């Protein structure tokens, strides 16, 4: 029978089961680190940008939050809807870029684990798999847009939460958040294996990183990862 050899990839975590369709990345270490440090109170309104298969969105909905999840990949939006159904929660999944699907709306929490790998010129392919790793020349292309739009989409006292690799710069993140009127802090930090694609771009990362976290010589085995918060004053 045609298609009988096609497999079904499932991911089980924290009492949930997620179906991982073609064209949507399965969870990696950064995604799990991000989700372990997401917290919402029952009734809070939450926005996850670039939700992927819906791991964070489903877990936040299980905490009692009212969750909107967006992604630019149609297969990811469908995956969020299916995975919410599989896990008995409601998530409002919308197709679109960054804040476009939620124009005029405000939230208690905006969160994202965005593409942030510094990308050498000419390497930013358009396919979904590459787009998940391409953060622009310095890794901040999408994060800068998220930070710039956060104040207009947060309720007073709301918070923006995102991850960064250390080579994007912790102090750089603080400066960007402060410039946007948000109060920065580190929610969590973790040492992870240096990303595979990072080895392919190592010299480029060294050339653009702002705080010299990657050794100038040799091949790093690990990288520090941060969950960063920017709080909007009440």
QUIQUIVEN-V636773 format. One record per pair of residues at least 12 apart in sequence whose ideal C-beta (glycine too) atoms are under 10 Angstrom apart, sorted by sequence separation. I is the first residue (numbers start at 1). J is the second residue. D is the distance in whole Angstrom. If there is no record, write none. Layout:
i=I j=J d=D
i=I j=J d=D
This chain:
i=8 j=20 d=9
i=9 j=21 d=8
i=48 j=60 d=7
i=57 j=69 d=4
i=69 j=81 d=9
i=80 j=92 d=9
i=81 j=93 d=5
i=124 j=136 d=7
i=150 j=162 d=9
i=174 j=186 d=9
i=202 j=214 d=7
i=8 j=21 d=9
i=9 j=22 d=9
i=47 j=60 d=10
i=48 j=61 d=10
i=54 j=67 d=9
i=56 j=69 d=8
i=57 j=70 d=9
i=67 j=80 d=9
i=80 j=93 d=4
i=117 j=130 d=10
i=124 j=137 d=9
i=147 j=160 d=7
i=171 j=184 d=10
i=173 j=186 d=9
i=13 j=27 d=7
i=34 j=48 d=10
i=46 j=60 d=5
i=57 j=71 d=10
i=69 j=83 d=10
i=79 j=93 d=8
i=80 j=94 d=9
i=98 j=112 d=9
i=119 j=133 d=8
i=123 j=137 d=10
i=146 j=160 d=7
i=170 j=184 d=9
i=9 j=24 d=10
i=11 j=26 d=6
i=46 j=61 d=8
i=54 j=69 d=6
i=69 j=84 d=8
i=78 j=93 d=8
i=115 j=130 d=9
i=117 j=132 d=9
i=119 j=134 d=5
i=147 j=162 d=8
i=162 j=177 d=10
i=205 j=220 d=10
i=6 j=22 d=9
i=10 j=26 d=10
i=11 j=27 d=6
i=44 j=60 d=9
i=51 j=67 d=9
i=77 j=93 d=5
i=98 j=114 d=9
i=115 j=131 d=6
i=117 j=133 d=5
i=118 j=134 d=9
i=119 j=135 d=6
i=121 j=137 d=7
i=146 j=162 d=7
i=170 j=186 d=7
i=198 j=214 d=9
i=202 j=218 d=10
i=9 j=26 d=6
i=38 j=55 d=10
i=46 j=63 d=9
i=48 j=65 d=10
i=51 j=68 d=9
i=52 j=69 d=9
i=54 j=71 d=9
i=67 j=84 d=8
i=76 j=93 d=8
i=77 j=94 d=7
i=78 j=95 d=9
i=115 j=132 d=6
i=116 j=133 d=9
i=117 j=134 d=7
i=118 j=135 d=6
i=119 j=136 d=6
i=120 j=137 d=8
i=124 j=141 d=9
i=160 j=177 d=8
i=202 j=219 d=7
i=13 j=31 d=10
i=14 j=32 d=9
i=38 j=56 d=6
i=51 j=69 d=4
i=53 j=71 d=9
i=77 j=95 d=5
i=114 j=132 d=9
i=115 j=133 d=6
i=116 j=134 d=9
i=117 j=135 d=5
i=118 j=136 d=8
i=119 j=137 d=6
i=202 j=220 d=8
i=205 j=223 d=10
i=13 j=32 d=7
i=38 j=57 d=10
i=40 j=59 d=9
i=44 j=63 d=9
i=46 j=65 d=4
i=47 j=66 d=10
i=48 j=67 d=7
i=49 j=68 d=9
i=50 j=69 d=9
i=51 j=70 d=6
i=52 j=71 d=7
i=76 j=95 d=9
i=77 j=96 d=9
i=115 j=134 d=5
i=116 j=135 d=4
i=117 j=136 d=9
i=118 j=137 d=6
i=119 j=138 d=9
i=143 j=162 d=6
i=170 j=189 d=9
i=11 j=31 d=10
i=35 j=55 d=6
i=39 j=59 d=10
i=40 j=60 d=5
i=44 j=64 d=8
i=45 j=65 d=7
i=46 j=66 d=7
i=47 j=67 d=8
i=48 j=68 d=7
i=49 j=69 d=8
i=50 j=70 d=7
i=51 j=71 d=5
i=115 j=135 d=5
i=116 j=136 d=9
i=118 j=138 d=6
i=119 j=139 d=8
i=142 j=162 d=10
i=143 j=163 d=9
i=160 j=180 d=9
i=194 j=214 d=9
i=199 j=219 d=7
i=14 j=35 d=8
i=31 j=52 d=7
i=34 j=55 d=9
i=35 j=56 d=5
i=38 j=59 d=7
i=39 j=60 d=8
i=40 j=61 d=9
i=42 j=63 d=7
i=43 j=64 d=6
i=44 j=65 d=5
i=45 j=66 d=5
i=46 j=67 d=5
i=47 j=68 d=5
i=48 j=69 d=5
i=49 j=70 d=6
i=50 j=71 d=6
i=52 j=73 d=8
i=74 j=95 d=6
i=114 j=135 d=7
i=115 j=136 d=8
i=118 j=139 d=4
i=143 j=164 d=7
i=199 j=220 d=9
i=13 j=35 d=8
i=14 j=36 d=9
i=31 j=53 d=9
i=34 j=56 d=7
i=35 j=57 d=10
i=38 j=60 d=6
i=40 j=62 d=10
i=41 j=63 d=8
i=42 j=64 d=3
i=43 j=65 d=7
i=44 j=66 d=7
i=45 j=67 d=8
i=46 j=68 d=7
i=47 j=69 d=8
i=48 j=70 d=7
i=49 j=71 d=8
i=50 j=72 d=8
i=51 j=73 d=10
i=53 j=75 d=9
i=54 j=76 d=8
i=58 j=80 d=8
i=62 j=84 d=10
i=67 j=89 d=8
i=69 j=91 d=5
i=70 j=92 d=9
i=71 j=93 d=8
i=73 j=95 d=8
i=116 j=138 d=9
i=117 j=139 d=6
i=118 j=140 d=9
i=119 j=141 d=8
i=160 j=182 d=6
i=198 j=220 d=8
i=13 j=36 d=10
i=32 j=55 d=8
i=35 j=58 d=9
i=36 j=59 d=9
i=40 j=63 d=5
i=41 j=64 d=7
i=42 j=65 d=7
i=43 j=66 d=7
i=44 j=67 d=9
i=45 j=68 d=8
i=46 j=69 d=9
i=47 j=70 d=7
i=48 j=71 d=9
i=49 j=72 d=10
i=50 j=73 d=9
i=52 j=75 d=10
i=53 j=76 d=7
i=54 j=77 d=9
i=57 j=80 d=6
i=61 j=84 d=7
i=67 j=90 d=8
i=68 j=91 d=8
i=69 j=92 d=7
i=70 j=93 d=8
i=71 j=94 d=8
i=72 j=95 d=7
i=116 j=139 d=5
i=118 j=141 d=10
i=159 j=182 d=8
i=166 j=189 d=9
i=31 j=55 d=6
i=35 j=59 d=6
i=39 j=63 d=7
i=40 j=64 d=7
i=41 j=65 d=7
i=42 j=66 d=9
i=52 j=76 d=5
i=54 j=78 d=10
i=55 j=79 d=10
i=56 j=80 d=10
i=65 j=89 d=10
i=66 j=90 d=8
i=67 j=91 d=5
i=68 j=92 d=5
i=69 j=93 d=5
i=70 j=94 d=5
i=71 j=95 d=7
i=72 j=96 d=7
i=77 j=101 d=10
i=115 j=139 d=8
i=116 j=140 d=7
i=140 j=164 d=9
i=158 j=182 d=9
i=159 j=183 d=9
i=160 j=184 d=10
i=163 j=187 d=10
i=27 j=52 d=8
i=31 j=56 d=8
i=35 j=60 d=9
i=38 j=63 d=8
i=40 j=65 d=4
i=51 j=76 d=7
i=53 j=78 d=10
i=54 j=79 d=6
i=55 j=80 d=9
i=58 j=83 d=6
i=62 j=87 d=7
i=64 j=89 d=10
i=66 j=91 d=9
i=67 j=92 d=7
i=68 j=93 d=8
i=69 j=94 d=7
i=70 j=95 d=7
i=71 j=96 d=8
i=72 j=97 d=5
i=114 j=139 d=9
i=116 j=141 d=9
i=139 j=164 d=8
i=143 j=168 d=8
i=162 j=187 d=10
i=163 j=188 d=9
i=166 j=191 d=9
i=194 j=219 d=8
i=198 j=223 d=7
i=26 j=52 d=9
i=27 j=53 d=7
i=39 j=65 d=9
i=40 j=66 d=9
i=50 j=76 d=8
i=51 j=77 d=8
i=53 j=79 d=4
i=54 j=80 d=4
i=57 j=83 d=8
i=58 j=84 d=6
i=61 j=87 d=8
i=62 j=88 d=8
i=63 j=89 d=10
i=65 j=91 d=10
i=66 j=92 d=8
i=67 j=93 d=9
i=68 j=94 d=6
i=70 j=96 d=6
i=71 j=97 d=9
i=72 j=98 d=8
i=114 j=140 d=10
i=115 j=141 d=8
i=116 j=142 d=7
i=139 j=165 d=7
i=147 j=173 d=9
i=159 j=185 d=9
i=161 j=187 d=7
i=166 j=192 d=10
i=194 j=220 d=5
i=24 j=51 d=10
i=25 j=52 d=6
i=26 j=53 d=8
i=38 j=65 d=9
i=40 j=67 d=8
i=52 j=79 d=7
i=53 j=80 d=7
i=54 j=81 d=8
i=57 j=84 d=7
i=58 j=85 d=10
i=61 j=88 d=9
i=62 j=89 d=6
i=70 j=97 d=8
i=114 j=141 d=9
i=115 j=142 d=6
i=116 j=143 d=6
i=150 j=177 d=9
i=154 j=181 d=10
i=161 j=188 d=10
i=163 j=190 d=10
i=165 j=192 d=9
i=167 j=194 d=10
i=193 j=220 d=10
i=194 j=221 d=6
i=24 j=52 d=6
i=25 j=53 d=8
i=27 j=55 d=6
i=51 j=79 d=9
i=52 j=80 d=8
i=54 j=82 d=8
i=55 j=83 d=8
i=58 j=86 d=8
i=59 j=87 d=9
i=61 j=89 d=4
i=70 j=98 d=8
i=72 j=100 d=9
i=114 j=142 d=5
i=115 j=143 d=9
i=139 j=167 d=8
i=140 j=168 d=7
i=148 j=176 d=9
i=152 j=180 d=10
i=154 j=182 d=8
i=159 j=187 d=9
i=193 j=221 d=7
i=194 j=222 d=6
i=195 j=223 d=7
i=24 j=53 d=5
i=26 j=55 d=10
i=27 j=56 d=10
i=51 j=80 d=5
i=53 j=82 d=9
i=54 j=83 d=4
i=58 j=87 d=5
i=60 j=89 d=9
i=61 j=90 d=6
i=70 j=99 d=8
i=72 j=101 d=10
i=114 j=143 d=6
i=135 j=164 d=10
i=138 j=167 d=10
i=139 j=168 d=5
i=140 j=169 d=9
i=147 j=176 d=5
i=151 j=180 d=6
i=165 j=194 d=9
i=193 j=222 d=6
i=194 j=223 d=5
i=24 j=54 d=9
i=53 j=83 d=6
i=54 j=84 d=6
i=58 j=88 d=9
i=59 j=89 d=9
i=61 j=91 d=5
i=70 j=100 d=8
i=71 j=101 d=9
i=112 j=142 d=8
i=135 j=165 d=9
i=138 j=168 d=8
i=139 j=169 d=9
i=143 j=173 d=8
i=146 j=176 d=10
i=147 j=177 d=6
i=150 j=180 d=6
i=151 j=181 d=5
i=165 j=195 d=8
i=191 j=221 d=10
i=192 j=222 d=6
i=193 j=223 d=8
i=195 j=225 d=10
i=52 j=83 d=10
i=58 j=89 d=6
i=60 j=91 d=8
i=61 j=92 d=10
i=70 j=101 d=5
i=112 j=143 d=8
i=114 j=145 d=9
i=138 j=169 d=9
i=148 j=179 d=9
i=149 j=180 d=9
i=150 j=181 d=9
i=151 j=182 d=7
i=167 j=198 d=8
i=191 j=222 d=5
i=192 j=223 d=6
i=20 j=52 d=9
i=21 j=53 d=7
i=48 j=80 d=9
i=51 j=83 d=10
i=54 j=86 d=9
i=57 j=89 d=9
i=58 j=90 d=10
i=69 j=101 d=10
i=70 j=102 d=7
i=114 j=146 d=7
i=140 j=172 d=8
i=144 j=176 d=7
i=147 j=179 d=8
i=148 j=180 d=6
i=150 j=182 d=7
i=190 j=222 d=10
i=191 j=223 d=7
i=192 j=224 d=8
i=20 j=53 d=6
i=54 j=87 d=9
i=58 j=91 d=7
i=68 j=101 d=8
i=135 j=168 d=8
i=139 j=172 d=10
i=140 j=173 d=9
i=143 j=176 d=8
i=147 j=180 d=5
i=165 j=198 d=8
i=190 j=223 d=10
i=191 j=224 d=6
i=192 j=225 d=5
i=18 j=52 d=10
i=19 j=53 d=7
i=57 j=91 d=5
i=68 j=102 d=6
i=112 j=146 d=6
i=138 j=172 d=9
i=146 j=180 d=10
i=190 j=224 d=7
i=191 j=225 d=8
i=18 j=53 d=5
i=19 j=54 d=10
i=20 j=55 d=10
i=54 j=89 d=10
i=56 j=91 d=10
i=57 j=92 d=9
i=111 j=146 d=10
i=147 j=182 d=8
i=167 j=202 d=10
i=175 j=210 d=10
i=189 j=224 d=6
i=190 j=225 d=5
i=18 j=54 d=7
i=57 j=93 d=8
i=110 j=146 d=7
i=140 j=176 d=8
i=144 j=180 d=10
i=189 j=225 d=7
i=190 j=226 d=8
i=18 j=55 d=6
i=54 j=91 d=6
i=68 j=105 d=8
i=110 j=147 d=10
i=168 j=205 d=10
i=172 j=209 d=9
i=173 j=210 d=10
i=188 j=225 d=9
i=189 j=226 d=5
i=190 j=227 d=8
i=16 j=54 d=10
i=112 j=150 d=10
i=167 j=205 d=6
i=172 j=210 d=5
i=188 j=226 d=7
i=189 j=227 d=8
i=16 j=55 d=8
i=54 j=93 d=7
i=68 j=107 d=8
i=110 j=149 d=9
i=167 j=206 d=8
i=171 j=210 d=8
i=172 j=211 d=7
i=187 j=226 d=8
i=188 j=227 d=4
i=189 j=228 d=10
i=18 j=58 d=7
i=51 j=91 d=8
i=67 j=107 d=9
i=110 j=150 d=6
i=165 j=205 d=9
i=168 j=208 d=9
i=169 j=209 d=7
i=170 j=210 d=10
i=171 j=211 d=6
i=186 j=226 d=6
i=187 j=227 d=4
i=188 j=228 d=9
i=14 j=55 d=9
i=17 j=58 d=10
i=66 j=107 d=9
i=167 j=208 d=9
i=168 j=209 d=7
i=169 j=210 d=4
i=170 j=211 d=7
i=186 j=227 d=7
i=187 j=228 d=7
i=188 j=229 d=10
i=11 j=53 d=8
i=13 j=55 d=7
i=16 j=58 d=6
i=51 j=93 d=7
i=65 j=107 d=10
i=66 j=108 d=9
i=67 j=109 d=9
i=68 j=110 d=10
i=69 j=111 d=10
i=70 j=112 d=9
i=167 j=209 d=4
i=168 j=210 d=8
i=169 j=211 d=4
i=185 j=227 d=10
i=186 j=228 d=6
i=187 j=229 d=5
i=16 j=59 d=7
i=48 j=91 d=9
i=51 j=94 d=9
i=65 j=108 d=8
i=107 j=150 d=9
i=110 j=153 d=6
i=166 j=209 d=9
i=167 j=210 d=9
i=168 j=211 d=9
i=169 j=212 d=9
i=170 j=213 d=9
i=185 j=228 d=8
i=186 j=229 d=8
i=9 j=53 d=10
i=11 j=55 d=8
i=14 j=58 d=9
i=15 j=59 d=9
i=65 j=109 d=7
i=67 j=111 d=10
i=98 j=142 d=7
i=110 j=154 d=6
i=165 j=209 d=9
i=167 j=211 d=8
i=169 j=213 d=8
i=184 j=228 d=7
i=185 j=229 d=5
i=13 j=58 d=10
i=14 j=59 d=7
i=46 j=91 d=10
i=47 j=92 d=10
i=48 j=93 d=10
i=97 j=142 d=10
i=109 j=154 d=8
i=166 j=211 d=8
i=167 j=212 d=9
i=168 j=213 d=9
i=184 j=229 d=7
i=185 j=230 d=8
i=13 j=59 d=9
i=16 j=62 d=7
i=99 j=145 d=8
i=106 j=152 d=8
i=107 j=153 d=6
i=108 j=154 d=8
i=109 j=155 d=9
i=116 j=162 d=9
i=167 j=213 d=5
i=183 j=229 d=8
i=184 j=230 d=5
i=185 j=231 d=7
i=15 j=62 d=8
i=24 j=71 d=9
i=47 j=94 d=10
i=49 j=96 d=10
i=50 j=97 d=10
i=98 j=145 d=5
i=99 j=146 d=8
i=102 j=149 d=10
i=105 j=152 d=10
i=106 j=153 d=6
i=107 j=154 d=6
i=108 j=155 d=6
i=116 j=163 d=8
i=118 j=165 d=9
i=166 j=213 d=4
i=167 j=214 d=5
i=182 j=229 d=8
i=183 j=230 d=7
i=184 j=231 d=8
i=14 j=62 d=8
i=25 j=73 d=10
i=49 j=97 d=9
i=50 j=98 d=8
i=97 j=145 d=9
i=98 j=146 d=7
i=104 j=152 d=9
i=105 j=153 d=7
i=106 j=154 d=6
i=107 j=155 d=7
i=108 j=156 d=10
i=110 j=158 d=7
i=111 j=159 d=9
i=112 j=160 d=8
i=113 j=161 d=9
i=114 j=162 d=7
i=116 j=164 d=6
i=117 j=165 d=8
i=165 j=213 d=8
i=166 j=214 d=8
i=182 j=230 d=3
i=183 j=231 d=5
i=24 j=73 d=7
i=49 j=98 d=6
i=60 j=109 d=8
i=99 j=148 d=9
i=100 j=149 d=10
i=103 j=152 d=9
i=104 j=153 d=9
i=106 j=155 d=5
i=108 j=157 d=8
i=109 j=158 d=6
i=110 j=159 d=8
i=111 j=160 d=7
i=112 j=161 d=8
i=113 j=162 d=7
i=114 j=163 d=8
i=116 j=165 d=6
i=118 j=167 d=8
i=165 j=214 d=10
i=181 j=230 d=9
i=182 j=231 d=6
i=183 j=232 d=8
i=23 j=73 d=6
i=49 j=99 d=8
i=98 j=148 d=10
i=99 j=149 d=5
i=103 j=153 d=9
i=106 j=156 d=9
i=108 j=158 d=5
i=109 j=159 d=6
i=110 j=160 d=5
i=111 j=161 d=4
i=112 j=162 d=5
i=113 j=163 d=5
i=114 j=164 d=9
i=117 j=167 d=10
i=118 j=168 d=8
i=180 j=230 d=7
i=182 j=232 d=6
i=183 j=233 d=7
i=23 j=74 d=9
i=24 j=75 d=5
i=25 j=76 d=9
i=60 j=111 d=8
i=98 j=149 d=7
i=99 j=150 d=9
i=102 j=153 d=7
i=107 j=158 d=6
i=108 j=159 d=8
i=109 j=160 d=8
i=110 j=161 d=7
i=111 j=162 d=7
i=112 j=163 d=8
i=113 j=164 d=10
i=116 j=167 d=9
i=117 j=168 d=10
i=177 j=228 d=7
i=181 j=232 d=7
i=182 j=233 d=8
i=21 j=73 d=10
i=23 j=75 d=4
i=24 j=76 d=5
i=47 j=99 d=8
i=49 j=101 d=9
i=76 j=128 d=8
i=106 j=158 d=7
i=107 j=159 d=9
i=109 j=161 d=7
i=110 j=162 d=9
i=111 j=163 d=9
i=116 j=168 d=6
i=176 j=228 d=10
i=177 j=229 d=8
i=178 j=230 d=8
i=180 j=232 d=9
i=181 j=233 d=8
i=22 j=75 d=7
i=23 j=76 d=8
i=24 j=77 d=10
i=49 j=102 d=9
i=75 j=128 d=8
i=99 j=152 d=8
i=107 j=160 d=9
i=167 j=220 d=9
i=173 j=226 d=8
i=177 j=230 d=4
i=21 j=75 d=5
i=24 j=78 d=9
i=47 j=101 d=9
i=57 j=111 d=9
i=74 j=128 d=10
i=99 j=153 d=6
i=170 j=224 d=9
i=174 j=228 d=8
i=176 j=230 d=9
i=177 j=231 d=9
i=21 j=76 d=8
i=23 j=78 d=10
i=24 j=79 d=5
i=47 j=102 d=6
i=56 j=111 d=7
i=73 j=128 d=5
i=98 j=153 d=10
i=173 j=228 d=5
i=23 j=79 d=9
i=24 j=80 d=9
i=56 j=112 d=9
i=72 j=128 d=9
i=76 j=132 d=10
i=166 j=222 d=10
i=167 j=223 d=7
i=170 j=226 d=6
i=174 j=230 d=9
i=21 j=78 d=7
i=56 j=113 d=7
i=71 j=128 d=10
i=166 j=223 d=6
i=167 j=224 d=9
i=168 j=225 d=10
i=169 j=226 d=10
i=173 j=230 d=8
i=21 j=79 d=5
i=47 j=105 d=8
i=55 j=113 d=9
i=73 j=131 d=8
i=165 j=223 d=6
i=166 j=224 d=4
i=168 j=226 d=9
i=170 j=228 d=8
i=19 j=78 d=10
i=20 j=79 d=7
i=47 j=106 d=9
i=48 j=107 d=10
i=72 j=131 d=8
i=73 j=132 d=9
i=165 j=224 d=8
i=166 j=225 d=7
i=19 j=79 d=7
i=45 j=105 d=8
i=47 j=107 d=5
i=51 j=111 d=9
i=164 j=224 d=10
i=165 j=225 d=6
i=166 j=226 d=7
i=168 j=228 d=10
i=18 j=79 d=8
i=21 j=82 d=8
i=45 j=106 d=7
i=46 j=107 d=6
i=47 j=108 d=9
i=48 j=109 d=9
i=49 j=110 d=7
i=50 j=111 d=10
i=51 j=112 d=9
i=52 j=113 d=8
i=164 j=225 d=7
i=165 j=226 d=8
i=18 j=80 d=10
i=21 j=83 d=10
i=45 j=107 d=5
i=46 j=108 d=7
i=47 j=109 d=7
i=48 j=110 d=8
i=49 j=111 d=7
i=50 j=112 d=5
i=51 j=113 d=9
i=133 j=195 d=8
i=139 j=201 d=10
i=163 j=225 d=6
i=164 j=226 d=5
i=19 j=82 d=6
i=20 j=83 d=9
i=44 j=107 d=8
i=45 j=108 d=5
i=46 j=109 d=5
i=47 j=110 d=5
i=48 j=111 d=5
i=49 j=112 d=4
i=50 j=113 d=7
i=133 j=196 d=10
i=134 j=197 d=10
i=163 j=226 d=7
i=164 j=227 d=9
i=18 j=82 d=9
i=19 j=83 d=6
i=44 j=108 d=4
i=45 j=109 d=8
i=46 j=110 d=8
i=47 j=111 d=7
i=48 j=112 d=7
i=49 j=113 d=9
i=50 j=114 d=5
i=133 j=197 d=5
i=162 j=226 d=9
i=163 j=227 d=6
i=164 j=228 d=6
i=18 j=83 d=5
i=43 j=108 d=9
i=44 j=109 d=6
i=45 j=110 d=10
i=46 j=111 d=7
i=47 j=112 d=9
i=48 j=113 d=9
i=49 j=114 d=7
i=50 j=115 d=7
i=132 j=197 d=10
i=133 j=198 d=9
i=162 j=227 d=8
i=163 j=228 d=7
i=17 j=83 d=8
i=18 j=84 d=10
i=19 j=85 d=10
i=138 j=204 d=10
i=139 j=205 d=8
i=161 j=227 d=6
i=162 j=228 d=6
i=16 j=83 d=8
i=19 j=86 d=7
i=40 j=107 d=10
i=41 j=108 d=8
i=130 j=197 d=9
i=133 j=200 d=10
i=137 j=204 d=8
i=138 j=205 d=9
i=161 j=228 d=7
i=162 j=229 d=8
i=18 j=86 d=7
i=40 j=108 d=7
i=41 j=109 d=9
i=133 j=201 d=9
i=140 j=208 d=10
i=160 j=228 d=8
i=161 j=229 d=5
i=162 j=230 d=8
i=17 j=86 d=6
i=18 j=87 d=8
i=40 j=109 d=6
i=138 j=207 d=10
i=139 j=208 d=8
i=160 j=229 d=7
i=161 j=230 d=8
i=16 j=86 d=8
i=17 j=87 d=7
i=39 j=109 d=8
i=137 j=207 d=10
i=138 j=208 d=5
i=139 j=209 d=8
i=140 j=210 d=10
i=159 j=229 d=5
i=160 j=230 d=4
i=161 j=231 d=10
i=16 j=87 d=5
i=38 j=109 d=8
i=40 j=111 d=9
i=137 j=208 d=6
i=138 j=209 d=8
i=139 j=210 d=10
i=159 j=230 d=7
i=160 j=231 d=8
i=11 j=83 d=9
i=15 j=87 d=8
i=16 j=88 d=9
i=39 j=111 d=10
i=136 j=208 d=10
i=138 j=210 d=8
i=158 j=230 d=10
i=159 j=231 d=5
i=160 j=232 d=8
i=16 j=89 d=9
i=38 j=111 d=6
i=158 j=231 d=8
i=159 j=232 d=7
i=37 j=111 d=10
i=123 j=197 d=10
i=157 j=231 d=7
i=158 j=232 d=5
i=38 j=113 d=9
i=157 j=232 d=7
i=158 j=233 d=10
i=10 j=86 d=9
i=35 j=111 d=9
i=154 j=230 d=9
i=156 j=232 d=6
i=157 j=233 d=7
i=158 j=234 d=9
i=34 j=111 d=8
i=123 j=200 d=9
i=154 j=231 d=9
i=155 j=232 d=8
i=156 j=233 d=7
i=157 j=234 d=4
i=34 j=112 d=9
i=35 j=113 d=8
i=117 j=195 d=7
i=119 j=197 d=9
i=123 j=201 d=8
i=154 j=232 d=5
i=156 j=234 d=5
i=34 j=113 d=4
i=151 j=230 d=9
i=153 j=232 d=10
i=155 j=234 d=9
i=33 j=113 d=8
i=34 j=114 d=10
i=52 j=132 d=8
i=117 j=197 d=6
i=118 j=198 d=9
i=120 j=200 d=9
i=150 j=230 d=7
i=32 j=113 d=10
i=50 j=131 d=10
i=117 j=198 d=7
i=120 j=201 d=6
i=123 j=204 d=9
i=147 j=228 d=10
i=151 j=232 d=6
i=31 j=113 d=6
i=50 j=132 d=9
i=119 j=201 d=7
i=150 j=232 d=8
i=30 j=113 d=6
i=117 j=200 d=10
i=118 j=201 d=6
i=120 j=203 d=9
i=121 j=204 d=9
i=147 j=230 d=7
i=117 j=201 d=7
i=120 j=204 d=4
i=146 j=230 d=10
i=28 j=113 d=9
i=119 j=204 d=8
i=120 j=205 d=9
i=143 j=228 d=9
i=27 j=113 d=10
i=30 j=116 d=9
i=118 j=204 d=6
i=119 j=205 d=10
i=117 j=204 d=10
i=118 j=205 d=5
i=120 j=207 d=9
i=117 j=205 d=8
i=118 j=206 d=10
i=120 j=208 d=9
i=118 j=207 d=9
i=119 j=208 d=10
i=118 j=208 d=5
i=118 j=209 d=8
i=50 j=142 d=8
i=49 j=142 d=8
i=49 j=145 d=9
i=50 j=146 d=9
i=49 j=146 d=6
i=49 j=149 d=9
i=49 j=150 d=10
i=25 j=128 d=8
i=47 j=150 d=10
i=23 j=127 d=9
i=24 j=128 d=8
i=25 j=129 d=7
i=28 j=132 d=9
i=49 j=153 d=10
i=23 j=128 d=5
i=24 j=129 d=9
i=56 j=161 d=10
i=22 j=128 d=10
i=23 j=129 d=8
i=47 j=153 d=7
i=25 j=132 d=5
i=47 j=154 d=9
i=24 j=132 d=9
i=25 j=133 d=9
i=45 j=155 d=8
i=44 j=155 d=9
i=47 j=158 d=10
i=49 j=160 d=10
i=46 j=158 d=10
i=50 j=162 d=10
i=45 j=158 d=9
i=47 j=160 d=10
i=48 j=161 d=10
i=49 j=162 d=9
i=44 j=158 d=9
i=113 j=227 d=9
i=46 j=161 d=10
i=111 j=227 d=9
i=111 j=229 d=9
i=40 j=159 d=10
i=39 j=159 d=10
i=109 j=229 d=10
i=110 j=230 d=9
i=39 j=161 d=9
i=110 j=232 d=10
i=38 j=161 d=7
i=37 j=161 d=8
i=108 j=232 d=10
i=37 j=163 d=9
i=106 j=232 d=10
i=34 j=161 d=8
i=34 j=162 d=8
i=34 j=163 d=5
i=33 j=163 d=7
i=31 j=163 d=9
i=30 j=163 d=6
i=30 j=164 d=10
i=30 j=165 d=8
i=39 j=187 d=9
i=38 j=187 d=9
i=37 j=187 d=5
i=37 j=188 d=5
i=36 j=188 d=8
i=37 j=189 d=10
i=34 j=187 d=10
i=37 j=190 d=9
i=34 j=188 d=9
i=36 j=190 d=9
i=33 j=188 d=7
i=33 j=189 d=9
i=33 j=190 d=5
i=32 j=190 d=10
i=33 j=192 d=7
i=30 j=190 d=9
i=32 j=192 d=10
i=29 j=190 d=8
i=30 j=192 d=7
i=29 j=192 d=5
i=28 j=192 d=9
i=29 j=193 d=7
i=30 j=195 d=8
i=29 j=195 d=9
i=28 j=195 d=8
i=28 j=196 d=10
i=37 j=226 d=10
i=38 j=227 d=9
i=37 j=227 d=5
i=34 j=225 d=9
i=36 j=227 d=9
i=33 j=225 d=6
i=35 j=227 d=10
i=37 j=229 d=9
i=30 j=223 d=10
i=33 j=226 d=9
i=34 j=227 d=6
i=33 j=227 d=7
i=30 j=225 d=6
i=29 j=225 d=8
i=30 j=227 d=10
